[in-house]
Amino acid sequence: QVQLVESGGGLVQAGGSLRLSCAASGSIFSISTMGWYRQAPGKLRELVATITRGGKTNYADSVKGRFTISRDNADNTLYLQMNSLKPDGPAVYYCRSDSWTGGIPYWGKGTLVTISS
């Protein structure tokens, strides 16, 4: 199993920046792609960005040019640098890890990000 713990959420003004972290532990050797997802109240969880173990990234159109996903494989940590934040309302940001074996993905419990206008 893989355990994921997010941190770094909080309240920030529109236009500001925030950096999220996700610490992975457990069967980390099995982790392939990792990603950030977010869910606003009353809405479905949506993809924000993903990154393969080799560093290939993918972003939702809504965050391209503003967010940067990165990972430190040696430290087993995933990051999301968020700049030029928009007042989209609160959302919980979740970390997810996929497995080389194709098993079920693991999710963290999330960290709340609130952007004030």
C-alpha positions in Angstrom: 0.0 0.0 0.0 0.9 3.6 -0.5 0.2 6.4 2.0 -0.1 9.9 0.7 -0.2 13.0 2.9 -0.8 16.4 1.5 0.2 19.7 3.0 0.5 23.4 2.2 -3.1 24.3 1.7 -4.6 27.5 3.2 -6.1 30.9 2.5 -4.4 33.0 -0.1 -5.4 36.1 -2.0 -6.2 36.1 -5.7 -3.1 36.6 -7.7 -0.9 35.1 -5.0 1.0 31.8 -4.9 0.9 28.6 -2.9 2.9 25.5 -2.9 1.4 22.1 -2.1 3.4 19.1 -1.1 2.5 15.4 -1.0 4.7 13.0 1.0 4.5 9.4 -0.1 5.4 6.4 2.0 4.8 2.7 2.1 5.2 0.7 -1.2 6.8 3.7 -3.0 8.7 1.4 -5.4 5.4 0.6 -7.0 4.5 4.3 -7.8 4.5 5.3 -11.4 2.6 8.4 -12.3 1.5 10.9 -9.6 -0.9 13.7 -9.9 -2.9 16.5 -8.3 -6.7 16.6 -8.5 -9.1 19.1 -7.0 -12.7 19.1 -5.9 -14.9 22.1 -5.3 -18.1 21.9 -3.2 -20.8 20.4 -5.3 -18.5 19.5 -8.2 -16.8 16.5 -9.5 -13.1 15.9 -8.7 -11.0 17.1 -11.6 -7.5 16.6 -12.8 -5.1 19.4 -12.2 -1.8 18.0 -13.3 0.1 14.7 -13.5 3.8 13.7 -13.8 5.4 10.5 -14.7 8.3 9.0 -12.8 10.5 10.2 -15.7 9.2 13.8 -15.4 6.7 14.0 -18.2 4.0 16.4 -17.2 0.4 17.0 -18.2 -1.8 19.9 -17.2 -5.5 20.8 -17.3 -6.0 23.7 -19.7 -7.3 25.9 -16.9 -3.9 25.8 -15.0 -1.4 25.8 -17.9 1.2 28.5 -17.5 0.2 29.1 -13.9 0.8 25.8 -12.1 3.9 23.6 -12.1 4.0 20.0 -10.9 7.2 18.4 -9.9 8.4 15.4 -7.9 11.5 14.4 -6.0 11.8 10.7 -6.4 14.7 10.5 -3.9 12.6 12.2 -1.3 9.3 10.6 -2.4 7.5 13.9 -2.5 5.2 15.5 -5.0 4.8 19.2 -5.4 2.4 21.7 -7.0 3.5 25.3 -7.3 0.5 27.4 -7.9 0.9 31.0 -9.2 -1.5 33.7 -10.3 -4.3 32.0 -8.3 -7.8 32.9 -9.4 -10.7 33.5 -7.0 -12.4 30.2 -8.0 -13.7 29.5 -4.5 -12.5 26.8 -2.1 -11.4 23.4 -3.3 -9.8 20.4 -1.8 -6.6 19.4 -3.5 -5.8 15.7 -3.6 -2.6 13.8 -4.3 -2.9 10.5 -6.3 -0.4 7.8 -7.1 -0.7 5.2 -9.8 1.0 1.8 -9.7 3.3 0.1 -12.3 1.2 -3.0 -11.7 -2.0 -1.3 -12.8 -3.7 -1.7 -9.5 -6.1 0.8 -7.9 -4.7 4.3 -7.4 -4.1 5.7 -4.0 -5.4 9.0 -2.8 -4.4 11.3 0.0 -7.0 12.9 2.3 -6.6 16.3 0.6 -5.7 19.8 1.6 -8.0 22.7 1.4 -7.2 25.7 -0.7 -9.2 28.9 -0.4 -8.6 31.8 -2.7 -10.0 35.2 -1.6 -10.9 37.9 -4.1 
